[in-house]
């Protein structure tokens, strides 16, 4: 079987090529890329690089087994800690894209950097990925890779491959491709989120069953045995906007996220079914699971509500949106991010305290919060106290109330006066040949 050819590729495929580092998951796309890089691109050696950002151990083991069966050099890089740091930065920025927490978008630059580091250590001349020309990941990888002297190779995109062709090619060449989930769905899992797309989900009207979910129980609170799950409450501790503890126990970022994924997921927290607008303009149906992310983002925003002023919160919403959209594009090192982080850093210096969250019915609901930096005075807000503060009485609001809406009242009065003088168009009598109407 001959792969499709495309003369407009991004790389030099001469016989002098040496080693190429391939971002390697062990799935269909990257497995097929190995022989193609050797046969179609003339690289002498392919080094598969699997980057651990929190995917299941079974996936890491499968990648190692697949690389061994292919006879390919294989490296595994543990980047869970680096990735978790990005996830908690996203919490401080309340980062969501079209209402779901960023996961894959934050992971790809981490993976790209790890692959690039291996390539440099192994004296590779090129970097390769198995992304198509339709998705976001190609852009996220290459935003990191193209800031250097490596050749960038994308066989699936450059050769115009389809999954049907890849499956046939793998069978024809006896490549070690497991059916697994890829037989139905395209699944990407990391510490922060799990995404499911493809196959029947490409139909926006298709209603998926519980079989597509692994991290979250049914949100209605009913277990497999038909009994209702009880509500559960946790307290998240924050320092400078970073979540650092759960129920009073200090946890490192990886352990904190893993624990909350399990606890919140058991209550069905953190499911999103969305029509996502990708960077290239395509609209794609995606399903996500993100229990810990939902919990931490909800808790963090509640704590900000307690300590930040109204003006800070209003302006930070714009900063957060820019942060999220830039991160979605995989541009974590962009100069804009440094500027946005400067504002976020200042506001987060006071976002310290605890937030109590209750899990019930698929929701993470804030039921309590406290902070030494609270911009809140119970006596001032209470209905049971006569004055606001020592020098502000309730009666002082009378003047404010008189001015409030004053300009609107002026505008209404001016309009009414003008209508009386010129005649209200709505009351104008129309005369026709048949008489008045």
Phi, psi and omega in degrees: 000129180260128180290156177300152179246153179213114184287343183263064178263169189261006188224154176277125184250036181283171187285354179276355182299147182246245185265150176231136177264124183251126172295109195242119177259341184087002176279186185301310185302308185285333176294316178294328181297330184301302179294328179294321178295327179280317187272320184267334182250355174063031173281139182288330183213139174248125176252113178279130181241114177257124184252121181277108175243025176106011177289162182302149178303326181298324179291321178294319179295320179296321178297318180295317180295319180294317179298318179296318179294329178280347185073030185258138172301140186223134176235141176242128180244125178274105181244021183299318182294315179298319180293318180299324178298318177297321181297319180285333170298322179295327177297315181297332179265008182048043194279112169227152176240118182049045170078012173233150181292139177292133178228287179302321181300323179282332184282324187299316177298326178295316178297315182300317180295320180294318179296317179298320180295320177295318180300318179294318181292329183263008179058039176285156177257349185214160175236142183222150174224166181253026182283152174277177177270012184250345188256183181275331191296327177304320182287322181292318176299309190284339173299329177276314188288327185282357173269057183182191185258004181285146167289149179242125185236135180224081186303317183297317180288313187289329180264000177063041185281149173248162179294327177297316179294317181298319180297317179294320180296317180297319179293318182294328182256011177054046179278147184282076180252121177277145177293296176045211180295334184293348176292337181237305186244158169260117189239134175234124184237135170216184184302326191264332183201164175229124181247145181227128178210176175092177177052229185296337180291346177291345174271112183301339181272350181291131179259108183287154176269181182294346184294341181278349184258142176234329185270338188237136173284166177306128185296344181286357176085006182262130181275176180298334180275358178090001179267153180280137175281144179281154176292157181220143182239136176230156177242124181257128178262136181239144170227121181054037178086350179266132172289128186231348185211155177228120183052041176084354180261122178292132181226145174289161186306317182296312181296321180298314181292316181298318180296314181291328175302318181288313184291309181290324179298328179295342179256012178075018181280135170095048173245139175223131174240111190221155169264104189265135176269110181279170185296328182276002177099352178285145175255125187230139177277126181230144171242133183231151168236134185201063185299310182294318181300314179299316181296311184290321178295319179296315181294317182297315181296326178293321179291322175300322179298333180278325190253332183274151177285165180300320180294318179297316181296319181296313181289324182294333177300322178290318178298315181299318180296318178295319179300312183296316182291323177292319177295322177303326180279357179081017185259057183293336182260012181293147177306325178301322181296323178298319180293316179297319180297329178299315178293315181300318181301317181295314181293325185284349179298342179249358182272071180233135181155201181230150177227130178261128184239134177251132177261123177198137175057036179078009182241149169252107188247125178288128181238001177185150177204149176208150180200144175292347181257017184302128175271066190206137176232111183301317181297322181292321184274344188292143174280353183261004177247144186286317182254168176278303171223186182300326182246012177233116178258159179303324182296339179295341180284348181300315179297320178297316181298325179293321180283331184297123180082006185300315182295323178295320179294322177298316181297318179296317180296319180296320179295315179299318180294319180294322179294321179295323183286321184262346184095131180287121181304329182290338182258005183292132178276128180263125179255128178239178178299335182271001181115190181287149175229000000 
